[in-house]
Each structure stands twice: as structure tokens, then as C-alpha cells.
Amino acid sequence: MEDNRWRWIAVTAIAPIAWGSTYVVTRNLLPPESPLWGGVLRALPAGLLVLLAARVLPRGSWWWRSLVLGTLNVGGFFVLIYIAGQRLPSSLAATLMSTSAACMLLFAWLLLHRRPRAAAVAGAGIGLIGVVVMLGVDVGGVDPWGVAASLGAMVASSIGFVLTARWGSDVPALPMTAWQLVAGSLVLLPVALLVEGGPPALTVESTLGFAYVTLVATAVAYAAWFAGLRHLAPGVVGVIGLLNPVTGVALGVLVAGEAFGVPQAVGVALVLAGIALGALPPRRGRVRVSASGAWGQETVSEVRTNVSPGIDSLEQRF
């Protein structure tokens, strides 16, 4: 059970690492004045590719659920994160998005009635402190619209991911990914046509950029993320999402030449510590075996076997 948990943590980590790289790609390769078409061109090809691989259409309530989740996790999120990526340095955009760890804990408590574990809360808190340290005290000249877009994307996706965990426990990750990507892009397409007109002309650079965000940062990343939501508690998944700012800061420094000093190093260390703490499994409760009576005839290993299904189910909670 423990090996499976860490395997799913590793799979889930693919998503925030890929998403952390989109800020550099968006800022340096994609057209700056087309956030709506940017969302469509990122989501629709990826959704169709994943749907072709999954070969499963929604049924019943999943038609409207796909629209709701697609609007939150894809349509609104992709547009807002595109705006944030164009208006903010990669490191700043990524660190603002990392507040989704605490936001997912809150919405999971409100929508799923799952009280967060102390380790998950502490991990999110340490991660947020790391974000504040990375931001530093000098925030002059920061674009307020970029900050608002980043925080809006964080809230929309946090609600959407928690609802995905609530509704999608019995749906495989691949169909779940396809339905949301296609639904979100279809919601976004008429708005893009109405507001921005035709799609932007693509250059070699923008074509490569869209290819990356479509295949890696969308198709692969969302499949990994939704798989994590099926096998891990939302609070743990939210803490893993703190890898987003670590990736954003690292690529911002290495690729875009953004500043990196002692505050950024300390902040990254705190974020990683928060991830490690929040991802720790719950402690197994001890089972006391009486020396007499029916339970007294069982060995400790037999008791552990009898109660393991219940304990394993508790591991899916915070």
C-alpha cells in the first residue's frame, strides 16, 4: 500500500512540474494578445487526442458535469493563466498559483466535508510561507491585472479539482481528462470568435509553444493530475501542487534570467519541506489485543489483517 501511495505521488507530481513550465513558454513563445484563442488552441487538440485514446463518451449526468468542470478547470483556468503568464514574471505567476494548496484544503472541507489532517494543513502553511519568502518584500511594479488573473485561475481550478475528486471517483483518469478538455474548449470557442475574431497567425516559435503546452502541459499533465485525485486525498494533491512554483522559479532563472538570491533559495526549501510534510501518510492506529476473550486468541498480525481494509480506506482521507 505504501509503495502505491508514493507511486501515485510521483505520477501526480508530473502535472505541477509541467504547469510550472507553461509560464516561461507562454511569456516567450505564445502571442500576447490572444488569451482566449490561446486557451482554445491549448485545450481542444489535447482533448481530442485524449478522447481518441480513451474512446469513451460521457453518460447521464456526466454531460453537464463535464461542462461545469471543463469551464472551471480548462476554459476559465487556461485563459486566466495565459493572461498571468503574459503579464507577470514566471516565478511570480507560479508562486501565486501555489496558494491553491491551501485553497484546495478549504474547498475540500466545505464541499466534501473532509476535515484536513494536521500534516496537510502544516505542509500547506509552510509552503505558503515559502511563497511569501520567494516573493520578497519588493513587489513594486507588479501588474495588478496579472496578479488578479493568477489568483482567479487558482480559485477556479481549486474548486474544479475538488469537484472532480467528489464526482469522479469511479471514472478513469483518461476519459475524465478528455471530457473536461473538450467541454472547456467548446465553451471557450464561441467566446474567442466573438471577442478576438479569427485565430492568431502562428509562427514557428508559437507553433512549438502550443505543441508543448498542448501535449505535455495539458494532455499528459491533466491525465496525471486526475489520476492523483482518484488515488490520493485532495489535500495531499494540493500540497504536491506546490511543485508548480518551484518549477516556475527554476525555469524563470535558468531560461528567462530572472533574479534568484537567498530569499528565493530559502523559499524553495520551505516549499519542498511543505510538500514532504503534507504528503506524509496518516499514522496507523495501534490495535490493542486483550489477553482474554475471543480477541485474545488472535495474533497481532491477524488483527492487522482483519482491520486493514478499514485502515486503507481511511488513508484516502486527510
N, C-alpha and C positions, 0 to 999 in steps of 0.2 A: 504493500500500500504506500509506504514511504517513498519507494523508488518511482512509483507512478506519479505521486504528487510533484516531485522535483522535475520529472519529465514534462509534466503539463506546465509547470512554472517556466521551464526553458522554452517550450513552444510558445507560450503566451508572450514571452519577452521579445519575440521576433517583431510583434506589432509596434510597441512603443519605440523600439530602435529604428524601425523603418519610418515611422511617423516623424521621429525627431530629425530625420534626414530631409523631409519634404520642405522644410523652411529654406534651407540653402538652395535646393533645386528651384523652388518657386521664385525666390528672390533673384536668382541669377540666370535662369533659363526660360521661364514662362512669361508670356505677355502680361504687362502690369495692369492693363485697363479692362480685362475680361474675366472677372471673378466668377460670373455666372456660367459662362462657357467653359471656364477652367474646371468648374465642378462637374459639368456635363461630360466633358472630354476625359475626365479622370474616372468617373463612375460608370458611364454607360458601356464602354468597351470591356472594362473589367467585369461588370455584371453579366454581360452576355457570354464572355468566356467561361466564367464560373458556372453559369446556368447550363451551358453546353456540356460541361463536365459533370454537373450534378444530375441533369436530366429529370428533375422533379419540379412540378409546379405547385404553388400554394393550394391549399384546400380549406374550405369553410372560412372560419374567422381569420385565417392567415392572409387572406386578401387584404382586409382592412388593417390588420396588424402590420403587414409589410409596408403599407403606405405610411402608417404612423412612425414606425421605426426607421424607414428609409428617409423620411423627412427630417427626423432628428439626427440620425447617425451619418447620413450621407448628404442630403440636399442642403440643409441649413449648415451643417458642420463644414462641408467642403468649401462652401462659399466664404464663410467667416474665416476659416483657417487660411484660405487663399489671400484674403484681404490682410490678415495679420502677417502672413509671410512676406507680403509686398511692403508693408508699412513699418515693420519692426525688425531689428537685428535678429538673426536666427536664434541666438542664445536667449534673448529676452522673450521672444514669442514662445519658445519651447518651455521656459521656466514658468511663464504664466499659465500655460496649459497644464502643467504638472499639479496645479491645485485641484485637478479632477480626482486625485486620490482621496482628499477629504470630502469633496463633493459627492463622490460615489458612496462613501460611508454614510453620509447624511441621507441621501435619497434611498439607499437600501434600507435604512432604518424607517424612513417614512412610508415607502411604497411596499416593501417586503416584510416590514415589521421584524427585521432581523437586527437584534441589538449587536453592535460591533464588539469584537473582542478587544481587550485592553492592548494586546500586542499590535493589532491593526491600527488602533487609534494612535498609539505611541509612534508607530512607524510612519503614519501619515503626518503626525505633528513634527517629527524630526525632519522628515523630507521637506515640509513647508518651511521650517527654519533654514534648511539648506538653500531653498529657493530664495528666501529673503537675503541670505548672505551673498548668494551669487549675484543678485540684483545690485547689491551695494546701496550706498546712501545717495549716490549721484545719479538721479534719474531725470535730470533736466534735458529738455529737448525730445522727450519720448512722445511719439504720436498718440494722442488720446484715442483716436478712432481705431488705431491698431490695437491698443490695449482693450478697448471695448469689444472689438471683434474677437480677440483671443479669449476673453472671459465668456463671451456669448457662445463661442464654439465649445468651450469647456462645459458650460451648463447644459447645453443641448445634448452633447454626446454623453454626459454623465447620466442624464435622465434616460436617454435611449438605451444605454448599455445596461442599466438596472432593469428596465422593462424587458430587454432581451433576455436577461437572466430569469426574470419572472415567467415569461411566456414560453421561452424556447428550450426548456429543459429536455424535451423529448424530440427536438428537431436537430438533425445532424448539422455540423458547422458549415458544410459546403452549401446545401440548399439555403440555409439561413443567410449566408453571405450573399448569394446570388439574388435572392428575393429583395433584400434591402438595397443592394446597389442598383438594381433595375428600377425598383419603385422610386427610389430617391432621385434618380436621373430623369425619370419620366415626369415627376413633379416639377423638377427644375427646368426641363427643356422648354416648355412654353413661356416661362418667365424670362429665360435667356433670350428667346426670339423677340419677345415684346420689348425688353429693356435695352438689350445690346445689339439687336439686329442679327445679322448673319455671324457665323463663327469667325474667329480671327484667322488671318493668314499665318500659316505655320512656317517657321524657318527650320533649318537643320537642328539648331540648338533647342528650340521649343518642342520639336518632334521627339528628340531624345529625352527631354524633360518629361513630357507627357507619357512617353513609353515607360519611363521609370516609375512615375507616381501611379500609373495605371496597373502595371504588372506587379511591382514589388510592394509599393507603399499602400496599395489598395487590395488587389486580389489576394495576394499571399498574406498581407498583414491582417486583413479583416477575417480571413479564414482561421488564422492562428488565434486572434483575439476572441472570436466567438467560440472556438474550441476551449479556450481557457475559461470562458464564462460558464460553459457546461460542466466543467470538472473542478473548478475552484470557486470559492466564495467571492462575491463581488468586491468585498473589502481587500482581499488578497490581490485580486486582479488590479484594483485601483492603485495599490502600492507598487505593483510591478510597473504600472504606467509611469512611475517616476523615472524610468529609464529614458523617457522622452526628452526631458531637459538635459540629461547628461549627454545624450547623443547630439542634441542641438548645440550645446555649448562646445563640445569637442569639434564638431564639423564647422561651427562658426569660427573657431580659432584656426583650425588647420586649413580650411578651404577659403573662407572669406576674410581671414586676417583680423578677426575681432579680438578685442583685448582679453587677456587671461592672466590673472595675477593670483595673489594669495587668497583674496575673498572667493574667487571662483574655485580654486582648489579645495578650500575648506567646505564650500557649499556642495561641491560634487561629492566629497567624502561623506557629508551628512546625508545627502540624498541616498547614496548607496547603503549607508547604515540603516536608514529608514526602510529601504526595500528589504534588506536582510531581516530586520526585526518583524516587519509586517508579514513576511512570507513564512515565518516560523509556524510549524503545525501546532494545533492545540495539544496541551498536555493530556495524556491519557489518565483518567481517574483510576485510582487504585481500588481493587475489589478485595474486600476483606472476607476471608473464608472462616466460618465458625468451626470450632474444634468438635462440635457435636451436631447432630441432626443430619438432614439429607444433604445440605451443602457441605457438611464436614466430611463427606465421603468423596468429594471431588478434589482433584489436584488443582493447583493454581493454573496450570496450562489448560485444563479442561474448562475452568471458569472463564478464562480469557477467550477460548474458542466460542463458548456459549454467548458471550456478550459482545463479541467483535462486530456483528452486523450493526448493532445499535451504536457502537462507538464510531464505526466507519461512517455511518450516516451523519453523526454529529460533526465529523470533520469537514463536512460541506458547509457548516455554519461558520459565523465569525468567531 
